[in-house]
């Protein structure tokens, strides 16, 4: 079995694709299903896919129906990723991660730790201090509010691993409509809010975030190869 340390040290370049415009959720699921099968069978390279979705809610395998507060406001997709309810929409960078843990090392917890590190290092490029919490999934920031420090979630992680190939991934709030999170209890957490880079007063574009994400990914996971989105047909 490969060493667990190999998760972050692949010598083969990972395909890196950025889709323009909104990608429908059903299409994203179909692409991930095809690509992960091809990776598993050795017919395609690992892939990191950056995109935006139109406004929608997704429910992971741990979602509770009572956490969907406004079920008629947006389309709701039940999916096989881990986690609970979350919102996707314009201004949020969604990143689907298709990595082969058979070759990188069968260490799911280690992978999640590296995904957290990836997000934290990306945020650091904008002088934002991202943190993890042992009892709350995702990446959190602390900010002052009315003389007190509050914690808000700025990035989510929801992963699926099937026969040691990953799918789904992360979502980083750049400048989404944060009011859409009011229709759910995000990730089942009621006592904390949600924020974004724009909500922190940072005029950051999706392109800025994409550059930072790629740079940080390569430092942690290894080289990438930028290709056109028609490579998704594999």
N, C-alpha and C positions, 0 to 999 in steps of 0.2 A: 504493500500500500504506500502511495506517495506520502512524504512528510507533510504534516499539517502546515508547516511554514511555506510550502509551495503555493498556497492560496494567493499569496502576494507576490510571487516571483515567477510568473510564466514568461518564457522567452518568446512565445508566439504572439504576434500582434492581434489584439482584439478588434474586430470590426466596430467602427464608431459611426453612427448614422444620426443625422439631425433632420427631422421632418418639418417642413414648412406647412403652415395652415393647421387646422384642427383635424385630428385623427379620431374617427368614431371608435367607441370602446369595443364594439363587436369586431371591428377590423383588427384592432390591436390584439385581442384575444386570439383571433385566427392566425395572425402573423406569429405570435409567440408559440402557438401550438406547432406550426410547421417548422419554425426555426429550431425549437428545442429538440424536436424529433431528429432533425438533420444533424444537429450537434452531437446528439447521442449516438447516431449511426456513423459519425465521422464524415458526413457529406458537407458540412459547413463549419465556419469558424465561430468562435464565441462572439457575442454581440452585445453592445451597449447602444440603446435606442432612445434618443431624446425627442420629446414631442409635447404637444399641448392637446388636451381633450376639450370638447365643448362642455358646458356645465352639466354635471351629473354626480350622483352619489354611487359609491361602491360599498358592498358589504362583504367583509371577509368571513372566514369560517367561524370566527368567534363573535360575530355580530348578534346583538339582541334587538328584537323588533321594537322594543320600547325606546330604543335610542334613536329611532327614526322619527323625529318630532314633527316633520311636515312632509308626509309621504307623497303628496300630490304636487309638490313644488318643482321637482326635477325628476328625470328618469333615474331609476334605481337598478343597479346591476348586482346580482349576487354572484360572487366569484370564489375561486378556490385558493386564493392567497390567504396567508395568515392575517390576523388582526380583526378589527371591527369595522365600523362605518367611517368613511372619509369622503371628502369632497375633492373632485377634480374639475378644473376649469381654466379659462383663459388667464394668463399671467402666472400660472403655476408650471414650473418645469417638472414634468414627469419623466423619469428615467427607468426604462425596463432593462433588466440586467440578466443576460443569458450566459452563464458561465458553467464550465464543466468541472464539477468538483471531483469527478472520477480521476482527472489528471492533476487537479490542483490540491487535492487532499480532502478527505471526507470530514470536514469540520464545519458544521453549520453555524455553531455558536461563534467560532472564529471568524467566519465570513461576516456575520452580523456586526461583530466588533469592528471589522475593517470597513464596513459600510458606514458605520457611525463615524469612524475616523475620517473617512472620505468627506462626509458632509461637514464635519467640524473644520477640517482644513480648508474646504471650499469657502465656508463662511469667514474664516480668518483672513482671507484675501480681501475682504470688505471691512475688516476690523470689527467683526461681529464675533463674540465669544459664544460658541455653541457648546452645550453640555448634555450629558446623558443622565438619566435617573434610573436607579435599580428597579423602581416600582412603576415606571412609566416608559413606554416605548417611544422612540423618536428622538429628535434633537430639540433642546429647550434653550431659551435665552432668558436672562434676568434683566428687568428694567424697572426704573423707579416709577411709581404711580401714587400720587397724593401722599408723598412722604414715606411710602413703603415700597419694598421690593416685591414685584410680582414675577411670576414665571409664565411664559407663553410658549406654545409649540410653534416652531418655524419649519420643521421638516418631519415627514412621516416615512416609516419603513414598513413595507408589507411584502413578504417574500413567499414564494412557493419553491419547493425542491422536489422534483420527481425523477427518480432513478438517477440521482446525483447531478441533474442539470437544473439550474435555477431559472425562474421567471418572475414576472412582476418586479418590484424593486423599491424605488424611493420617489418622493415628491417634495420639492422645495418651493416654498411660497416666495415668489419674487414680487409680483404685484397683482394678486388675484382679488376678486370681490370677497372680502372676508365675511361679509354679512351672510353669504351662502352657508357658512359653517353653522349658522344659527338653526338650520333645519335638521341638524343631527347632534348627537353627543359624540364629538370626534374621538375615535378610538376608545369610547366608553369612559372618558375622563371628564367629570363634571366640574371640578374645582379649579380648572385653569383655562386660560384663553388660547387663542390662536393669533399669530402675528405673521408679518412678512417683512422682507427687506424694505419695501416701500413704507410699510407701517412703522418701521424704525427710522424713517426719514432719509432713506438712502435711495438716490436716483439711479438704480441699477437696472440694466436691461437684461433680457433673456440671453442676448449674445454675450454680455459680460459674464453672466453666470455659466454659460456653456464653456467659455474659455477657461474659467477657474475650475469647473468640474473636470474637464479633460486633463488639465495640468495636474490636479491632485490625484486623479485616478491613475495616471501613469506613474506617479511617484509611489503609489501603494501597490497597484496590481500589475504593472508592467506596461509595455508599449501598446499603442492603438494605431489603427489604420483608418483614416477618414475615407468613407466611400459614399457613393450616391444612394439615395433612398430606394432605387430600383433593385438594390441588392436584397431587399426584404422579400422578394419573390421566392427565395430559397425556402 
